């Protein structure tokens, strides 16, 4: 799991700390993860846009893009084509191959 630093306005920080104290969230990290998950669950287009951007910048594979976007690999290929993104075929190395296998297993 990666770590990210963020600047959050005082009122949101206060609410987050209050929610942790009230037992709504386990800790601040849990609160932030929950809010991000909920946002991307409610905003499918944002999930897709993020996945397309990462794929286009060659940061993720097609399988990972599909998993992040919440679609299958065939739908992701169609989305990428519609967005004018050139498709890459085959993993570049063993790490990418493992990533593709894991993404495929997650879609089952």
MODELLER restraints for C-alpha pairs under 7 A, 6 or more apart:
rsr = mdl.restraints
at = mdl.atoms
rsr.add(forms.Gaussian(group=physical.xy_distance, feature=features.Distance(at['CA:16:A'], at['CA:28:A']), mean=6.60, stdev=0.5))
rsr.add(forms.Gaussian(group=physical.xy_distance, feature=features.Distance(at['CA:16:A'], at['CA:31:A']), mean=6.86, stdev=0.5))
rsr.add(forms.Gaussian(group=physical.xy_distance, feature=features.Distance(at['CA:17:A'], at['CA:28:A']), mean=6.95, stdev=0.5))
rsr.add(forms.Gaussian(group=physical.xy_distance, feature=features.Distance(at['CA:19:A'], at['CA:25:A']), mean=6.15, stdev=0.5))
rsr.add(forms.Gaussian(group=physical.xy_distance, feature=features.Distance(at['CA:20:A'], at['CA:26:A']), mean=5.96, stdev=0.5))
rsr.add(forms.Gaussian(group=physical.xy_distance, feature=features.Distance(at['CA:20:A'], at['CA:27:A']), mean=5.50, stdev=0.5))
rsr.add(forms.Gaussian(group=physical.xy_distance, feature=features.Distance(at['CA:20:A'], at['CA:28:A']), mean=6.78, stdev=0.5))
rsr.add(forms.Gaussian(group=physical.xy_distance, feature=features.Distance(at['CA:25:A'], at['CA:31:A']), mean=5.54, stdev=0.5))
rsr.add(forms.Gaussian(group=physical.xy_distance, feature=features.Distance(at['CA:40:A'], at['CA:46:A']), mean=6.57, stdev=0.5))
rsr.add(forms.Gaussian(group=physical.xy_distance, feature=features.Distance(at['CA:40:A'], at['CA:47:A']), mean=5.75, stdev=0.5))
rsr.add(forms.Gaussian(group=physical.xy_distance, feature=features.Distance(at['CA:47:A'], at['CA:68:A']), mean=6.59, stdev=0.5))
rsr.add(forms.Gaussian(group=physical.xy_distance, feature=features.Distance(at['CA:47:A'], at['CA:69:A']), mean=4.92, stdev=0.5))
rsr.add(forms.Gaussian(group=physical.xy_distance, feature=features.Distance(at['CA:48:A'], at['CA:69:A']), mean=4.56, stdev=0.5))
rsr.add(forms.Gaussian(group=physical.xy_distance, feature=features.Distance(at['CA:51:A'], at['CA:65:A']), mean=4.89, stdev=0.5))
rsr.add(forms.Gaussian(group=physical.xy_distance, feature=features.Distance(at['CA:51:A'], at['CA:68:A']), mean=5.98, stdev=0.5))
rsr.add(forms.Gaussian(group=physical.xy_distance, feature=features.Distance(at['CA:51:A'], at['CA:69:A']), mean=5.73, stdev=0.5))
rsr.add(forms.Gaussian(group=physical.xy_distance, feature=features.Distance(at['CA:52:A'], at['CA:65:A']), mean=6.83, stdev=0.5))
rsr.add(forms.Gaussian(group=physical.xy_distance, feature=features.Distance(at['CA:52:A'], at['CA:80:A']), mean=6.58, stdev=0.5))
rsr.add(forms.Gaussian(group=physical.xy_distance, feature=features.Distance(at['CA:54:A'], at['CA:60:A']), mean=5.95, stdev=0.5))
rsr.add(forms.Gaussian(group=physical.xy_distance, feature=features.Distance(at['CA:55:A'], at['CA:61:A']), mean=6.25, stdev=0.5))
rsr.add(forms.Gaussian(group=physical.xy_distance, feature=features.Distance(at['CA:55:A'], at['CA:62:A']), mean=6.89, stdev=0.5))
rsr.add(forms.Gaussian(group=physical.xy_distance, feature=features.Distance(at['CA:55:A'], at['CA:65:A']), mean=6.30, stdev=0.5))
rsr.add(forms.Gaussian(group=physical.xy_distance, feature=features.Distance(at['CA:56:A'], at['CA:85:A']), mean=6.23, stdev=0.5))
rsr.add(forms.Gaussian(group=physical.xy_distance, feature=features.Distance(at['CA:61:A'], at['CA:100:A']), mean=6.89, stdev=0.5))
rsr.add(forms.Gaussian(group=physical.xy_distance, feature=features.Distance(at['CA:62:A'], at['CA:73:A']), mean=6.81, stdev=0.5))
rsr.add(forms.Gaussian(group=physical.xy_distance, feature=features.Distance(at['CA:63:A'], at['CA:73:A']), mean=6.04, stdev=0.5))
rsr.add(forms.Gaussian(group=physical.xy_distance, feature=features.Distance(at['CA:63:A'], at['CA:100:A']), mean=5.22, stdev=0.5))
rsr.add(forms.Gaussian(group=physical.xy_distance, feature=features.Distance(at['CA:63:A'], at['CA:103:A']), mean=5.19, stdev=0.5))
rsr.add(forms.Gaussian(group=physical.xy_distance, feature=features.Distance(at['CA:63:A'], at['CA:104:A']), mean=6.45, stdev=0.5))
rsr.add(forms.Gaussian(group=physical.xy_distance, feature=features.Distance(at['CA:64:A'], at['CA:100:A']), mean=6.75, stdev=0.5))
rsr.add(forms.Gaussian(group=physical.xy_distance, feature=features.Distance(at['CA:64:A'], at['CA:103:A']), mean=5.56, stdev=0.5))
rsr.add(forms.Gaussian(group=physical.xy_distance, feature=features.Distance(at['CA:66:A'], at['CA:72:A']), mean=5.52, stdev=0.5))
rsr.add(forms.Gaussian(group=physical.xy_distance, feature=features.Distance(at['CA:66:A'], at['CA:73:A']), mean=5.36, stdev=0.5))
rsr.add(forms.Gaussian(group=physical.xy_distance, feature=features.Distance(at['CA:66:A'], at['CA:76:A']), mean=5.36, stdev=0.5))
rsr.add(forms.Gaussian(group=physical.xy_distance, feature=features.Distance(at['CA:67:A'], at['CA:103:A']), mean=6.20, stdev=0.5))
rsr.add(forms.Gaussian(group=physical.xy_distance, feature=features.Distance(at['CA:72:A'], at['CA:107:A']), mean=6.82, stdev=0.5))
rsr.add(forms.Gaussian(group=physical.xy_distance, feature=features.Distance(at['CA:91:A'], at['CA:97:A']), mean=5.14, stdev=0.5))
